[in-house]
Amino acid sequence: MPNVSFQAEPLSFLVIAELVQRLQHIQNRHCLWAVPCNDAPILAWRVPTQRLEIVVDGCVEMLFSQAEGVRASEQMKSGDVLCVSPDGWNLPFAQDANTLSICFKGEKLGLSYNHWQDGRCISLAKWVVEVPALYRTNVEGKIDGLLAYIASSLKEQAIDVSKQKVLFQQILTYLRCHFHEQICRDSVAREFCISPSYLSHLFKQYGEVGFNEYVNRERFAHARHLLLEKGLRVKQVALESGFVDADYFCRMFKRLAGMTPSQYRTRHEALAL
């Protein structure tokens, strides 16, 4: 299952509410099924309860379990759903996509909104909602109704949330999806039709760190992934993580990791032997 780059904020349900409303309006969604199977790849996502994996944006290459140990592979697009039976497994891969995972946990649903960048899964938001008995078992033919129920539940929770907090949560989600681009305080402020000073105010009011530090931490997390998984040169890692200046990237990386990018990669390669 996906690793979390930062702990989800208390108001992350606002982001999930917006995307579930979008998913409700998709027509003729394509549904796939992953059945229980003991022969799962090492990195496969597998839990003992029922799950739904829904593509929100982009395309996802999905490997999943079928009957008699057969491994199926499908390219899923926006709106497509993979229904994973208890003890079934799936293994997703995407260069640039957004997905929603819905995990059934007794009387509750665990919701996880994820962004995929260069094969890395970045958690954007997580939340839990109560689930009626109608949706606790087989969801075949009930997906649209389940999404409508989730959207309604989250909408009720959002009634008393201030517009400032909603905007700040939208900005955080935007940054997690676009950190690798050449964004800055001014460009993000323009994206949300606010002033750069007001953007700084929102981070001071609701954030744990300032705007620049937040973006750098997101870029740093992605740089670690590229260093270990892609085998790129340090300068290329810096560029693909959103850093224009490779020297600044190295200084920042050493501040956060306690070692240079090259030392970080060498150390982890040695530990893997």
Residue frames relative to the residue before (quaternion, step in Angstrom):
aa qw qx qy qz dx dy dz
M 1.0000 0.0000 0.0000 0.0000 0.00 0.00 0.00
P 0.6492 -0.5817 0.3190 0.3720 3.63 -1.09 0.56
N 0.4237 -0.6626 0.5542 0.2724 3.52 -1.21 0.63
V 0.3764 -0.7207 0.5409 0.2154 3.56 -1.17 0.65
S 0.3415 -0.7557 0.5210 0.2021 3.59 -0.72 1.05
F 0.7742 0.0059 0.0043 0.6329 3.57 1.09 -0.73
Q 0.5651 -0.5957 0.4400 0.3636 3.57 -1.09 0.63
A 0.5141 -0.6626 0.4501 0.3067 3.57 -0.92 0.91
E 0.4741 -0.6776 0.4885 0.2784 3.57 -1.03 0.84
P 0.6468 -0.5459 0.3615 0.3912 3.61 -1.15 0.52
L 0.7403 0.3918 -0.2214 0.4994 3.60 1.12 -0.57
S 0.3060 0.7908 -0.4901 0.2022 3.59 1.19 0.39
F 0.5315 0.6345 -0.4134 0.3795 3.59 1.20 -0.36
L 0.5489 0.6158 -0.3991 0.4002 3.59 1.17 -0.46
V 0.6516 0.5067 -0.3054 0.4747 3.57 1.03 -0.80
I 0.6625 0.5016 -0.3038 0.4661 3.57 0.94 -0.90
A 0.6143 0.5605 -0.3467 0.4340 3.59 1.00 -0.80
E 0.6640 0.5156 -0.3034 0.4485 3.58 0.94 -0.89
L 0.7149 0.4507 -0.2808 0.4549 3.59 0.82 -0.92
V 0.6078 0.5437 -0.3630 0.4507 3.63 1.07 -0.64
Q 0.6162 0.5363 -0.3427 0.4640 3.59 1.04 -0.71
R 0.6349 0.5180 -0.3229 0.4737 3.59 1.05 -0.74
L 0.6726 0.5172 -0.2968 0.4381 3.58 0.92 -0.93
Q 0.5796 0.6107 -0.3684 0.3942 3.58 1.13 -0.62
H 0.7375 0.4528 -0.2280 0.4463 3.58 1.03 -0.77
I 0.4837 0.6566 -0.4484 0.3658 3.61 1.23 0.14
Q 0.2654 -0.7821 0.5502 0.1233 3.58 -0.79 1.06
N 0.8570 0.1465 -0.1006 0.4837 3.56 -1.25 0.57
R 0.1135 0.8170 -0.5545 0.1104 3.57 0.84 0.95
H 0.3787 -0.7181 0.5476 0.2023 3.57 -1.12 0.80
C 0.1266 -0.8132 0.5669 0.0355 3.60 -0.71 1.08
L 0.1203 -0.7638 0.6326 0.0448 3.55 -1.00 0.95
W 0.2445 -0.7813 0.5613 0.1214 3.56 -1.21 0.47
A 0.1497 -0.7588 0.6299 0.0703 3.56 -0.97 0.98
V 0.2154 -0.8138 0.5332 0.0844 3.56 -0.58 1.18
P 0.6651 -0.4887 0.3544 0.4395 3.64 -1.21 0.32
C 0.1111 0.7837 -0.5980 0.1256 3.55 -1.00 0.89
N 0.3702 -0.7440 0.5167 0.2059 3.58 -0.96 0.87
D 0.6743 0.4924 -0.2836 0.4716 3.59 1.18 -0.53
A 0.1621 0.8098 -0.5398 0.1630 3.59 0.29 1.29
P 0.5360 -0.6035 0.4729 0.3534 3.63 -1.06 0.65
I 0.6715 -0.5324 0.3337 0.3928 3.58 -1.16 0.58
L 0.7720 0.3704 -0.1853 0.4821 3.60 0.89 -0.92
A 0.3929 0.7554 -0.4609 0.2499 3.59 1.25 0.07
W 0.4354 -0.6431 0.5612 0.2862 3.54 -1.26 0.57
R 0.1712 0.7941 -0.5604 0.1611 3.58 -0.66 1.07
V 0.0760 0.7702 -0.6288 0.0755 3.58 -0.88 1.00
P 0.5732 -0.6389 0.3926 0.3302 3.62 -1.14 0.50
T 0.6841 0.4468 -0.2932 0.4964 3.61 1.23 0.07
Q 0.6610 -0.5134 0.3802 0.3936 3.55 -1.32 0.25
R 0.0435 -0.7937 0.6067 0.0096 3.59 -1.12 0.73
L 0.1823 -0.7156 0.6539 0.1649 3.50 -1.39 0.33
E 0.0987 -0.7606 0.6389 0.0597 3.58 -0.98 0.88
I 0.0391 -0.8286 0.5563 -0.0491 3.57 -0.45 1.27
V 0.3298 -0.7220 0.5728 0.2044 3.58 -0.91 0.92
V 0.2519 -0.7788 0.5616 0.1206 3.58 -0.73 1.10
D 0.7858 -0.0581 0.0793 0.6106 3.60 0.84 -1.01
G 0.7801 0.3467 -0.2441 0.4600 3.56 -1.19 0.57
C 0.4858 -0.6351 0.5128 0.3124 3.54 -1.34 -0.36
V 0.1328 -0.7852 0.6032 0.0452 3.56 -1.06 0.81
E 0.3008 -0.7089 0.6075 0.1947 3.56 -0.94 0.93
M 0.0546 -0.8400 0.5391 -0.0278 3.57 -0.42 1.23
L 0.1288 -0.7464 0.6510 0.0504 3.53 -0.82 1.13
F 0.1132 0.8165 -0.5546 0.1139 3.61 -0.79 0.95
S 0.5973 -0.6109 0.4113 0.3175 3.54 -1.30 0.46
Q 0.0751 -0.7653 0.6372 0.0520 3.52 -1.10 0.81
A 0.7517 -0.4062 0.2609 0.4493 3.58 -1.28 0.05
E 0.8483 0.1744 -0.1535 0.4759 3.54 -1.27 0.68
G 0.6917 -0.5275 0.2738 0.4103 3.56 1.03 0.79
V 0.4285 0.7004 -0.4689 0.3255 3.60 1.23 0.19
R 0.2560 -0.7564 0.5840 0.1458 3.57 -1.02 0.84
A 0.1544 -0.8033 0.5726 0.0544 3.56 -0.62 1.16
S 0.1280 -0.7767 0.6130 0.0681 3.55 -1.19 0.61
E 0.0507 0.7952 -0.5987 0.0815 3.56 -0.84 1.06
Q 0.3422 -0.6847 0.5941 0.2472 3.55 -1.20 0.57
M 0.1452 -0.8103 0.5661 0.0441 3.55 -0.49 1.23
K 0.1801 -0.7841 0.5881 0.0837 3.55 -1.03 0.83
S 0.7873 -0.3512 0.2241 0.4545 3.55 -1.35 0.09
G 0.7978 0.2679 -0.2356 0.4861 3.54 -0.84 1.09
D 0.5593 0.6119 -0.3912 0.3996 3.60 1.20 -0.40
V 0.1898 -0.7911 0.5782 0.0619 3.56 -1.12 0.79
L 0.1482 -0.7316 0.6565 0.1083 3.54 -1.10 0.81
C 0.1811 -0.7717 0.6041 0.0822 3.58 -0.66 1.14
V 0.1260 -0.8172 0.5618 0.0243 3.57 -0.47 1.23
S 0.3475 -0.7460 0.5340 0.1940 3.58 -0.59 1.16
P 0.6533 -0.4795 0.3831 0.4432 3.63 -1.19 0.34
D 0.8324 0.1132 -0.1554 0.5198 3.57 -0.89 1.10
G 0.4558 0.5977 -0.4988 0.4315 3.55 1.19 0.48
W 0.2241 -0.7850 0.5587 0.1464 3.61 -1.20 0.18
N 0.0532 -0.7652 0.6381 0.0669 3.54 -1.33 0.34
L 0.1405 -0.7717 0.6164 0.0691 3.54 -1.23 0.54
P 0.0972 -0.8362 0.5390 0.0274 3.61 -0.15 1.29
F 0.0044 -0.7630 0.6454 0.0349 3.54 -1.32 0.44
A 0.1201 0.7871 -0.5962 0.1028 3.56 -0.95 0.91
Q 0.4282 -0.6823 0.5326 0.2597 3.55 -1.16 0.64
D 0.7862 -0.0783 0.1002 0.6047 3.57 0.98 -0.86
A 0.3737 0.7112 -0.5066 0.3130 3.59 -0.18 1.27
N 0.2506 -0.7214 0.6173 0.1887 3.54 -1.36 0.23
T 0.0373 -0.8100 0.5851 -0.0118 3.58 -0.93 0.88
L 0.2407 -0.7368 0.6121 0.1566 3.54 -1.30 0.44
S 0.1483 -0.7683 0.6184 0.0732 3.57 -0.86 1.03
I 0.0759 -0.7727 0.6297 0.0257 3.57 -0.96 0.93
C 0.0610 -0.8228 0.5645 -0.0263 3.57 -0.45 1.25
F 0.3224 -0.7622 0.5364 0.1656 3.58 -0.76 1.05
K 0.0146 0.8052 -0.5883 0.0731 3.57 -0.68 1.18
G 0.7811 -0.2645 0.1431 0.5472 3.58 0.31 1.24
E 0.8183 -0.1683 0.1616 0.5253 3.55 -0.58 -1.19
K 0.6927 0.4446 -0.2671 0.5011 3.59 1.26 0.13
L 0.2784 -0.7126 0.6171 0.1840 3.51 -1.36 0.42
G 0.2193 -0.7533 0.6056 0.1333 3.56 -0.88 0.94
L 0.1328 -0.8097 0.5708 0.0304 3.58 -0.62 1.17
S 0.0231 0.7984 -0.6001 0.0449 3.59 -0.86 0.94
Y 0.1577 -0.7793 0.6045 0.0490 3.56 -0.67 1.19
N 0.0384 -0.8405 0.5385 -0.0467 3.58 -0.60 1.16
H 0.2263 -0.7387 0.6199 0.1373 3.54 -1.19 0.69
W 0.2233 -0.7739 0.5826 0.1088 3.58 -0.95 0.94
Q 0.0611 0.7828 -0.6141 0.0797 3.55 -0.86 1.03
D 0.8401 -0.0968 0.0172 0.5334 3.57 -0.57 1.21
G 0.7375 -0.4222 0.2284 0.4750 3.58 0.96 0.84
R 0.6153 0.5334 -0.3461 0.4659 3.59 1.28 -0.07
C 0.2914 -0.7538 0.5683 0.1545 3.56 -0.96 0.92
I 0.0955 -0.8085 0.5807 -0.0050 3.58 -0.59 1.22
S 0.3531 -0.7444 0.5267 0.2091 3.59 -0.67 1.05
L 0.2042 -0.7908 0.5699 0.0906 3.57 -0.76 1.09
A 0.7987 -0.1095 0.1201 0.5794 3.58 0.97 -0.80
K 0.0616 -0.7748 0.6284 0.0322 3.54 -1.21 0.66
W 0.0973 0.7895 -0.6010 0.0779 3.55 -1.08 0.73
V 0.2463 -0.7467 0.5991 0.1511 3.56 -1.32 0.35
V 0.0308 -0.7848 0.6189 0.0127 3.59 -1.00 0.85
E 0.5421 -0.5767 0.4927 0.3617 3.55 -1.25 0.43
V 0.1792 -0.7910 0.5764 0.1002 3.58 -1.08 0.66
P 0.4482 -0.6878 0.4943 0.2858 3.63 -0.83 0.93
A 0.6677 -0.5209 0.3590 0.3925 3.59 -1.21 0.53
L 0.5706 0.6315 -0.3660 0.3764 3.58 1.12 -0.72
Y 0.7840 0.3384 -0.1562 0.4965 3.59 1.05 -0.81
R 0.4896 0.7067 -0.4115 0.3027 3.62 1.20 0.15
T 0.7321 0.3662 -0.2322 0.5253 3.59 1.18 -0.35
N 0.8323 -0.0907 0.0900 0.5393 3.58 -0.75 -0.97
V 0.2122 -0.8108 0.5363 0.0998 3.59 -0.71 1.08
E 0.3247 0.7595 -0.5097 0.2406 3.59 1.21 0.20
G 0.8270 0.1541 -0.1529 0.5185 3.55 -0.75 1.08
K 0.6883 0.4825 -0.2703 0.4695 3.59 1.28 -0.01
I 0.3835 0.7700 -0.4595 0.2211 3.61 1.26 -0.02
D 0.6589 0.5024 -0.3193 0.4599 3.60 0.88 -0.87
G 0.6571 0.5050 -0.3078 0.4673 3.57 0.99 -0.82
L 0.6361 0.5275 -0.3250 0.4600 3.58 1.03 -0.77
L 0.6567 0.5009 -0.3103 0.4707 3.59 0.93 -0.87
A 0.6371 0.5199 -0.3280 0.4651 3.59 1.00 -0.79
Y 0.6456 0.5149 -0.3196 0.4647 3.59 1.00 -0.80
I 0.6539 0.5080 -0.3153 0.4636 3.61 0.93 -0.89
A 0.6505 0.5217 -0.3164 0.4523 3.59 0.91 -0.93
S 0.6633 0.5048 -0.3034 0.4617 3.59 0.94 -0.88
S 0.6557 0.5211 -0.3104 0.4497 3.60 0.95 -0.89
L 0.6983 0.4640 -0.2749 0.4706 3.57 0.89 -0.91
K 0.6045 0.5614 -0.3542 0.4405 3.58 1.09 -0.68
E 0.6334 0.5350 -0.3257 0.4544 3.58 1.02 -0.79
Q 0.6736 0.4980 -0.2952 0.4594 3.58 1.00 -0.82
A 0.6781 0.5247 -0.2855 0.4283 3.58 1.15 -0.63
I 0.4475 0.7346 -0.4370 0.2630 3.59 1.23 -0.30
D 0.7847 0.3598 -0.1744 0.4736 3.59 0.85 -0.97
V 0.5062 0.6514 -0.4257 0.3717 3.62 1.24 0.16
S 0.4742 -0.6952 0.4625 0.2791 3.58 -0.85 0.95
K 0.6082 -0.5677 0.4157 0.3676 3.56 -1.20 0.54
Q 0.5971 0.5696 -0.3591 0.4359 3.59 1.09 -0.65
K 0.6824 0.4816 -0.2856 0.4699 3.58 0.90 -0.92
V 0.6149 0.5357 -0.3429 0.4661 3.57 1.05 -0.73
L 0.6624 0.5064 -0.2966 0.4657 3.58 0.92 -0.95
F 0.6539 0.5146 -0.3224 0.4513 3.59 0.89 -0.88
Q 0.6523 0.5084 -0.3170 0.4643 3.60 0.96 -0.82
Q 0.6347 0.5214 -0.3242 0.4692 3.59 1.04 -0.75
I 0.6387 0.5241 -0.3211 0.4629 3.58 1.04 -0.77
L 0.6396 0.5207 -0.3303 0.4589 3.61 0.93 -0.84
T 0.6546 0.5097 -0.3117 0.4632 3.57 0.93 -0.87
Y 0.6308 0.5333 -0.3215 0.4629 3.57 1.01 -0.84
L 0.6732 0.5036 -0.2994 0.4512 3.59 0.89 -0.91
R 0.6614 0.5086 -0.3139 0.4531 3.60 0.97 -0.74
C 0.6969 0.4460 -0.2668 0.4942 3.57 1.19 -0.49
H 0.7940 0.3117 -0.1333 0.5047 3.62 1.15 -0.55
F 0.3195 0.7888 -0.4830 0.2061 3.62 1.25 0.20
H 0.6664 0.5232 -0.3031 0.4363 3.61 1.09 -0.69
E 0.5978 0.5433 -0.3653 0.4626 3.59 1.26 -0.15
Q 0.5853 -0.5804 0.4291 0.3693 3.58 -1.29 0.22
I 0.1633 0.7934 -0.5585 0.1784 3.54 0.45 1.27
C 0.0433 -0.7638 0.6431 0.0343 3.55 -1.27 0.47
R 0.7396 -0.4020 0.2780 0.4627 3.57 -1.25 0.07
D 0.6743 0.5065 -0.3007 0.4454 3.59 0.92 -0.91
S 0.6861 0.4890 -0.2995 0.4477 3.60 0.88 -0.91
V 0.6521 0.4952 -0.3203 0.4764 3.59 1.02 -0.75
A 0.6168 0.5390 -0.3437 0.4593 3.59 1.03 -0.75
R 0.6501 0.5066 -0.3162 0.4699 3.60 0.99 -0.82
E 0.6121 0.5717 -0.3430 0.4252 3.57 1.02 -0.81
F 0.7768 0.3117 -0.1566 0.5243 3.59 1.04 -0.79
C 0.4525 -0.7291 0.4220 0.2927 3.58 1.31 0.35
I 0.5332 0.5604 -0.4454 0.4510 3.57 0.89 1.01
S 0.5661 -0.5880 0.4422 0.3719 3.58 -1.25 0.19
P 0.6134 -0.5503 0.4061 0.3949 3.63 -1.15 0.51
S 0.6410 0.5255 -0.3338 0.4489 3.61 0.99 -0.73
Y 0.6501 0.4998 -0.3184 0.4756 3.59 1.04 -0.73
L 0.5954 0.5480 -0.3544 0.4685 3.58 1.11 -0.65
S 0.6570 0.4953 -0.3062 0.4788 3.60 0.94 -0.86
H 0.6146 0.5524 -0.3354 0.4524 3.57 1.07 -0.77
L 0.6496 0.5237 -0.3227 0.4469 3.60 0.94 -0.85
F 0.6660 0.4851 -0.3047 0.4778 3.59 0.98 -0.80
K 0.6433 0.5086 -0.3224 0.4729 3.57 1.06 -0.71
Q 0.6839 0.5031 -0.2727 0.4525 3.56 1.05 -0.82
Y 0.8442 0.1977 -0.0456 0.4962 3.58 0.82 -1.01
G 0.6765 0.5232 -0.3011 0.4218 3.60 1.14 -0.43
E 0.5074 -0.6297 0.4948 0.3181 3.54 -1.29 0.40
V 0.7689 0.1249 -0.0807 0.6219 3.60 1.22 -0.51
G 0.6249 -0.5494 0.3998 0.3843 3.56 -1.30 0.21
F 0.7478 -0.4189 0.2843 0.4296 3.54 -1.36 0.18
N 0.7075 0.4699 -0.2824 0.4459 3.60 0.68 -1.06
E 0.6574 0.5034 -0.3152 0.4637 3.58 0.94 -0.85
Y 0.6339 0.5321 -0.3393 0.4471 3.59 0.98 -0.77
V 0.6662 0.4919 -0.3026 0.4719 3.59 0.88 -0.94
N 0.6548 0.5191 -0.3177 0.4481 3.60 0.93 -0.87
R 0.6507 0.5108 -0.3234 0.4595 3.60 1.00 -0.73
E 0.6322 0.5092 -0.3339 0.4791 3.57 1.04 -0.71
R 0.6597 0.4991 -0.2997 0.4752 3.57 0.99 -0.85
F 0.6257 0.5435 -0.3263 0.4545 3.57 1.03 -0.78
A 0.6491 0.5163 -0.3186 0.4589 3.60 0.93 -0.88
H 0.6780 0.4728 -0.2980 0.4775 3.59 0.98 -0.80
A 0.6129 0.5555 -0.3466 0.4424 3.58 1.04 -0.72
R 0.6163 0.5351 -0.3475 0.4616 3.61 1.00 -0.73
H 0.6359 0.5278 -0.3199 0.4634 3.57 0.99 -0.86
L 0.6899 0.4833 -0.2885 0.4553 3.60 0.83 -0.96
L 0.6299 0.5505 -0.3337 0.4346 3.59 1.00 -0.80
L 0.7590 0.3995 -0.2024 0.4725 3.56 0.93 -0.93
E 0.7851 0.3771 -0.1745 0.4594 3.59 0.98 -0.80
K 0.7711 0.3976 -0.1992 0.4557 3.61 1.04 -0.64
G 0.3409 -0.7764 0.4769 0.2313 3.59 1.19 -0.36
L 0.3589 0.7515 -0.4782 0.2788 3.58 1.16 0.56
R 0.5656 -0.5560 0.4755 0.3806 3.54 -1.27 0.32
V 0.6604 -0.5432 0.3419 0.3897 3.55 -1.16 0.64
K 0.6503 0.5157 -0.3298 0.4498 3.61 0.91 -0.84
Q 0.6645 0.4951 -0.3057 0.4689 3.59 0.98 -0.82
V 0.6050 0.5449 -0.3440 0.4677 3.58 1.09 -0.72
A 0.6395 0.5301 -0.3197 0.4559 3.57 0.96 -0.88
L 0.6873 0.4919 -0.2847 0.4524 3.59 0.83 -0.99
E 0.7167 0.4477 -0.2636 0.4652 3.59 0.87 -0.91
S 0.6539 0.4780 -0.3197 0.4916 3.59 1.25 -0.21
G 0.6437 -0.5591 0.3090 0.4214 3.58 1.30 -0.03
F 0.5696 0.5883 -0.3870 0.4239 3.60 1.27 0.05
V 0.3340 -0.7467 0.5428 0.1904 3.58 -0.76 1.03
D 0.7530 0.3358 -0.1615 0.5424 3.58 1.05 -0.88
A 0.3479 -0.7660 0.5052 0.1923 3.60 -0.45 1.22
D 0.6216 0.5408 -0.3481 0.4471 3.61 1.06 -0.69
Y 0.6453 0.5019 -0.3168 0.4810 3.57 0.98 -0.83
F 0.6159 0.5488 -0.3379 0.4531 3.58 1.02 -0.81
C 0.6722 0.4974 -0.3025 0.4573 3.59 0.88 -0.91
R 0.6474 0.5073 -0.3231 0.4681 3.60 0.99 -0.79
M 0.6672 0.4982 -0.2946 0.4688 3.56 0.94 -0.92
F 0.6410 0.5297 -0.3227 0.4520 3.58 0.97 -0.86
K 0.6668 0.4933 -0.3086 0.4655 3.59 0.93 -0.87
R 0.6232 0.5409 -0.3419 0.4497 3.61 1.07 -0.70
L 0.7445 0.4169 -0.2224 0.4717 3.56 0.93 -0.90
A 0.7767 0.3487 -0.1750 0.4945 3.59 1.02 -0.79
G 0.4449 -0.7030 0.4542 0.3186 3.58 1.21 -0.35
M 0.7621 0.2035 -0.1464 0.5969 3.59 1.27 0.19
T 0.5915 -0.5708 0.4222 0.3823 3.59 -1.23 0.33
P 0.6686 -0.4909 0.3542 0.4318 3.62 -1.21 0.30
S 0.6561 0.5107 -0.3160 0.4570 3.60 0.96 -0.85
Q 0.6502 0.5052 -0.3124 0.4738 3.58 0.98 -0.82
Y 0.6251 0.5467 -0.3297 0.4491 3.57 1.03 -0.81
R 0.6832 0.4741 -0.2903 0.4735 3.59 0.88 -0.92
T 0.6540 0.5195 -0.3176 0.4489 3.60 0.91 -0.89
R 0.6493 0.5273 -0.3169 0.4472 3.56 0.96 -0.86
H 0.7112 0.4506 -0.2703 0.4670 3.57 0.86 -0.92
E 0.6017 0.5332 -0.3630 0.4711 3.60 1.12 -0.53
A 0.6421 0.5171 -0.3184 0.4679 3.59 1.06 -0.77
L 0.6635 0.5074 -0.3035 0.4585 3.59 0.99 -0.82
A 0.6564 0.5291 -0.3075 0.4412 3.57 1.15 -0.62
L 0.5709 0.6073 -0.3784 0.4026 3.60 1.23 -0.36
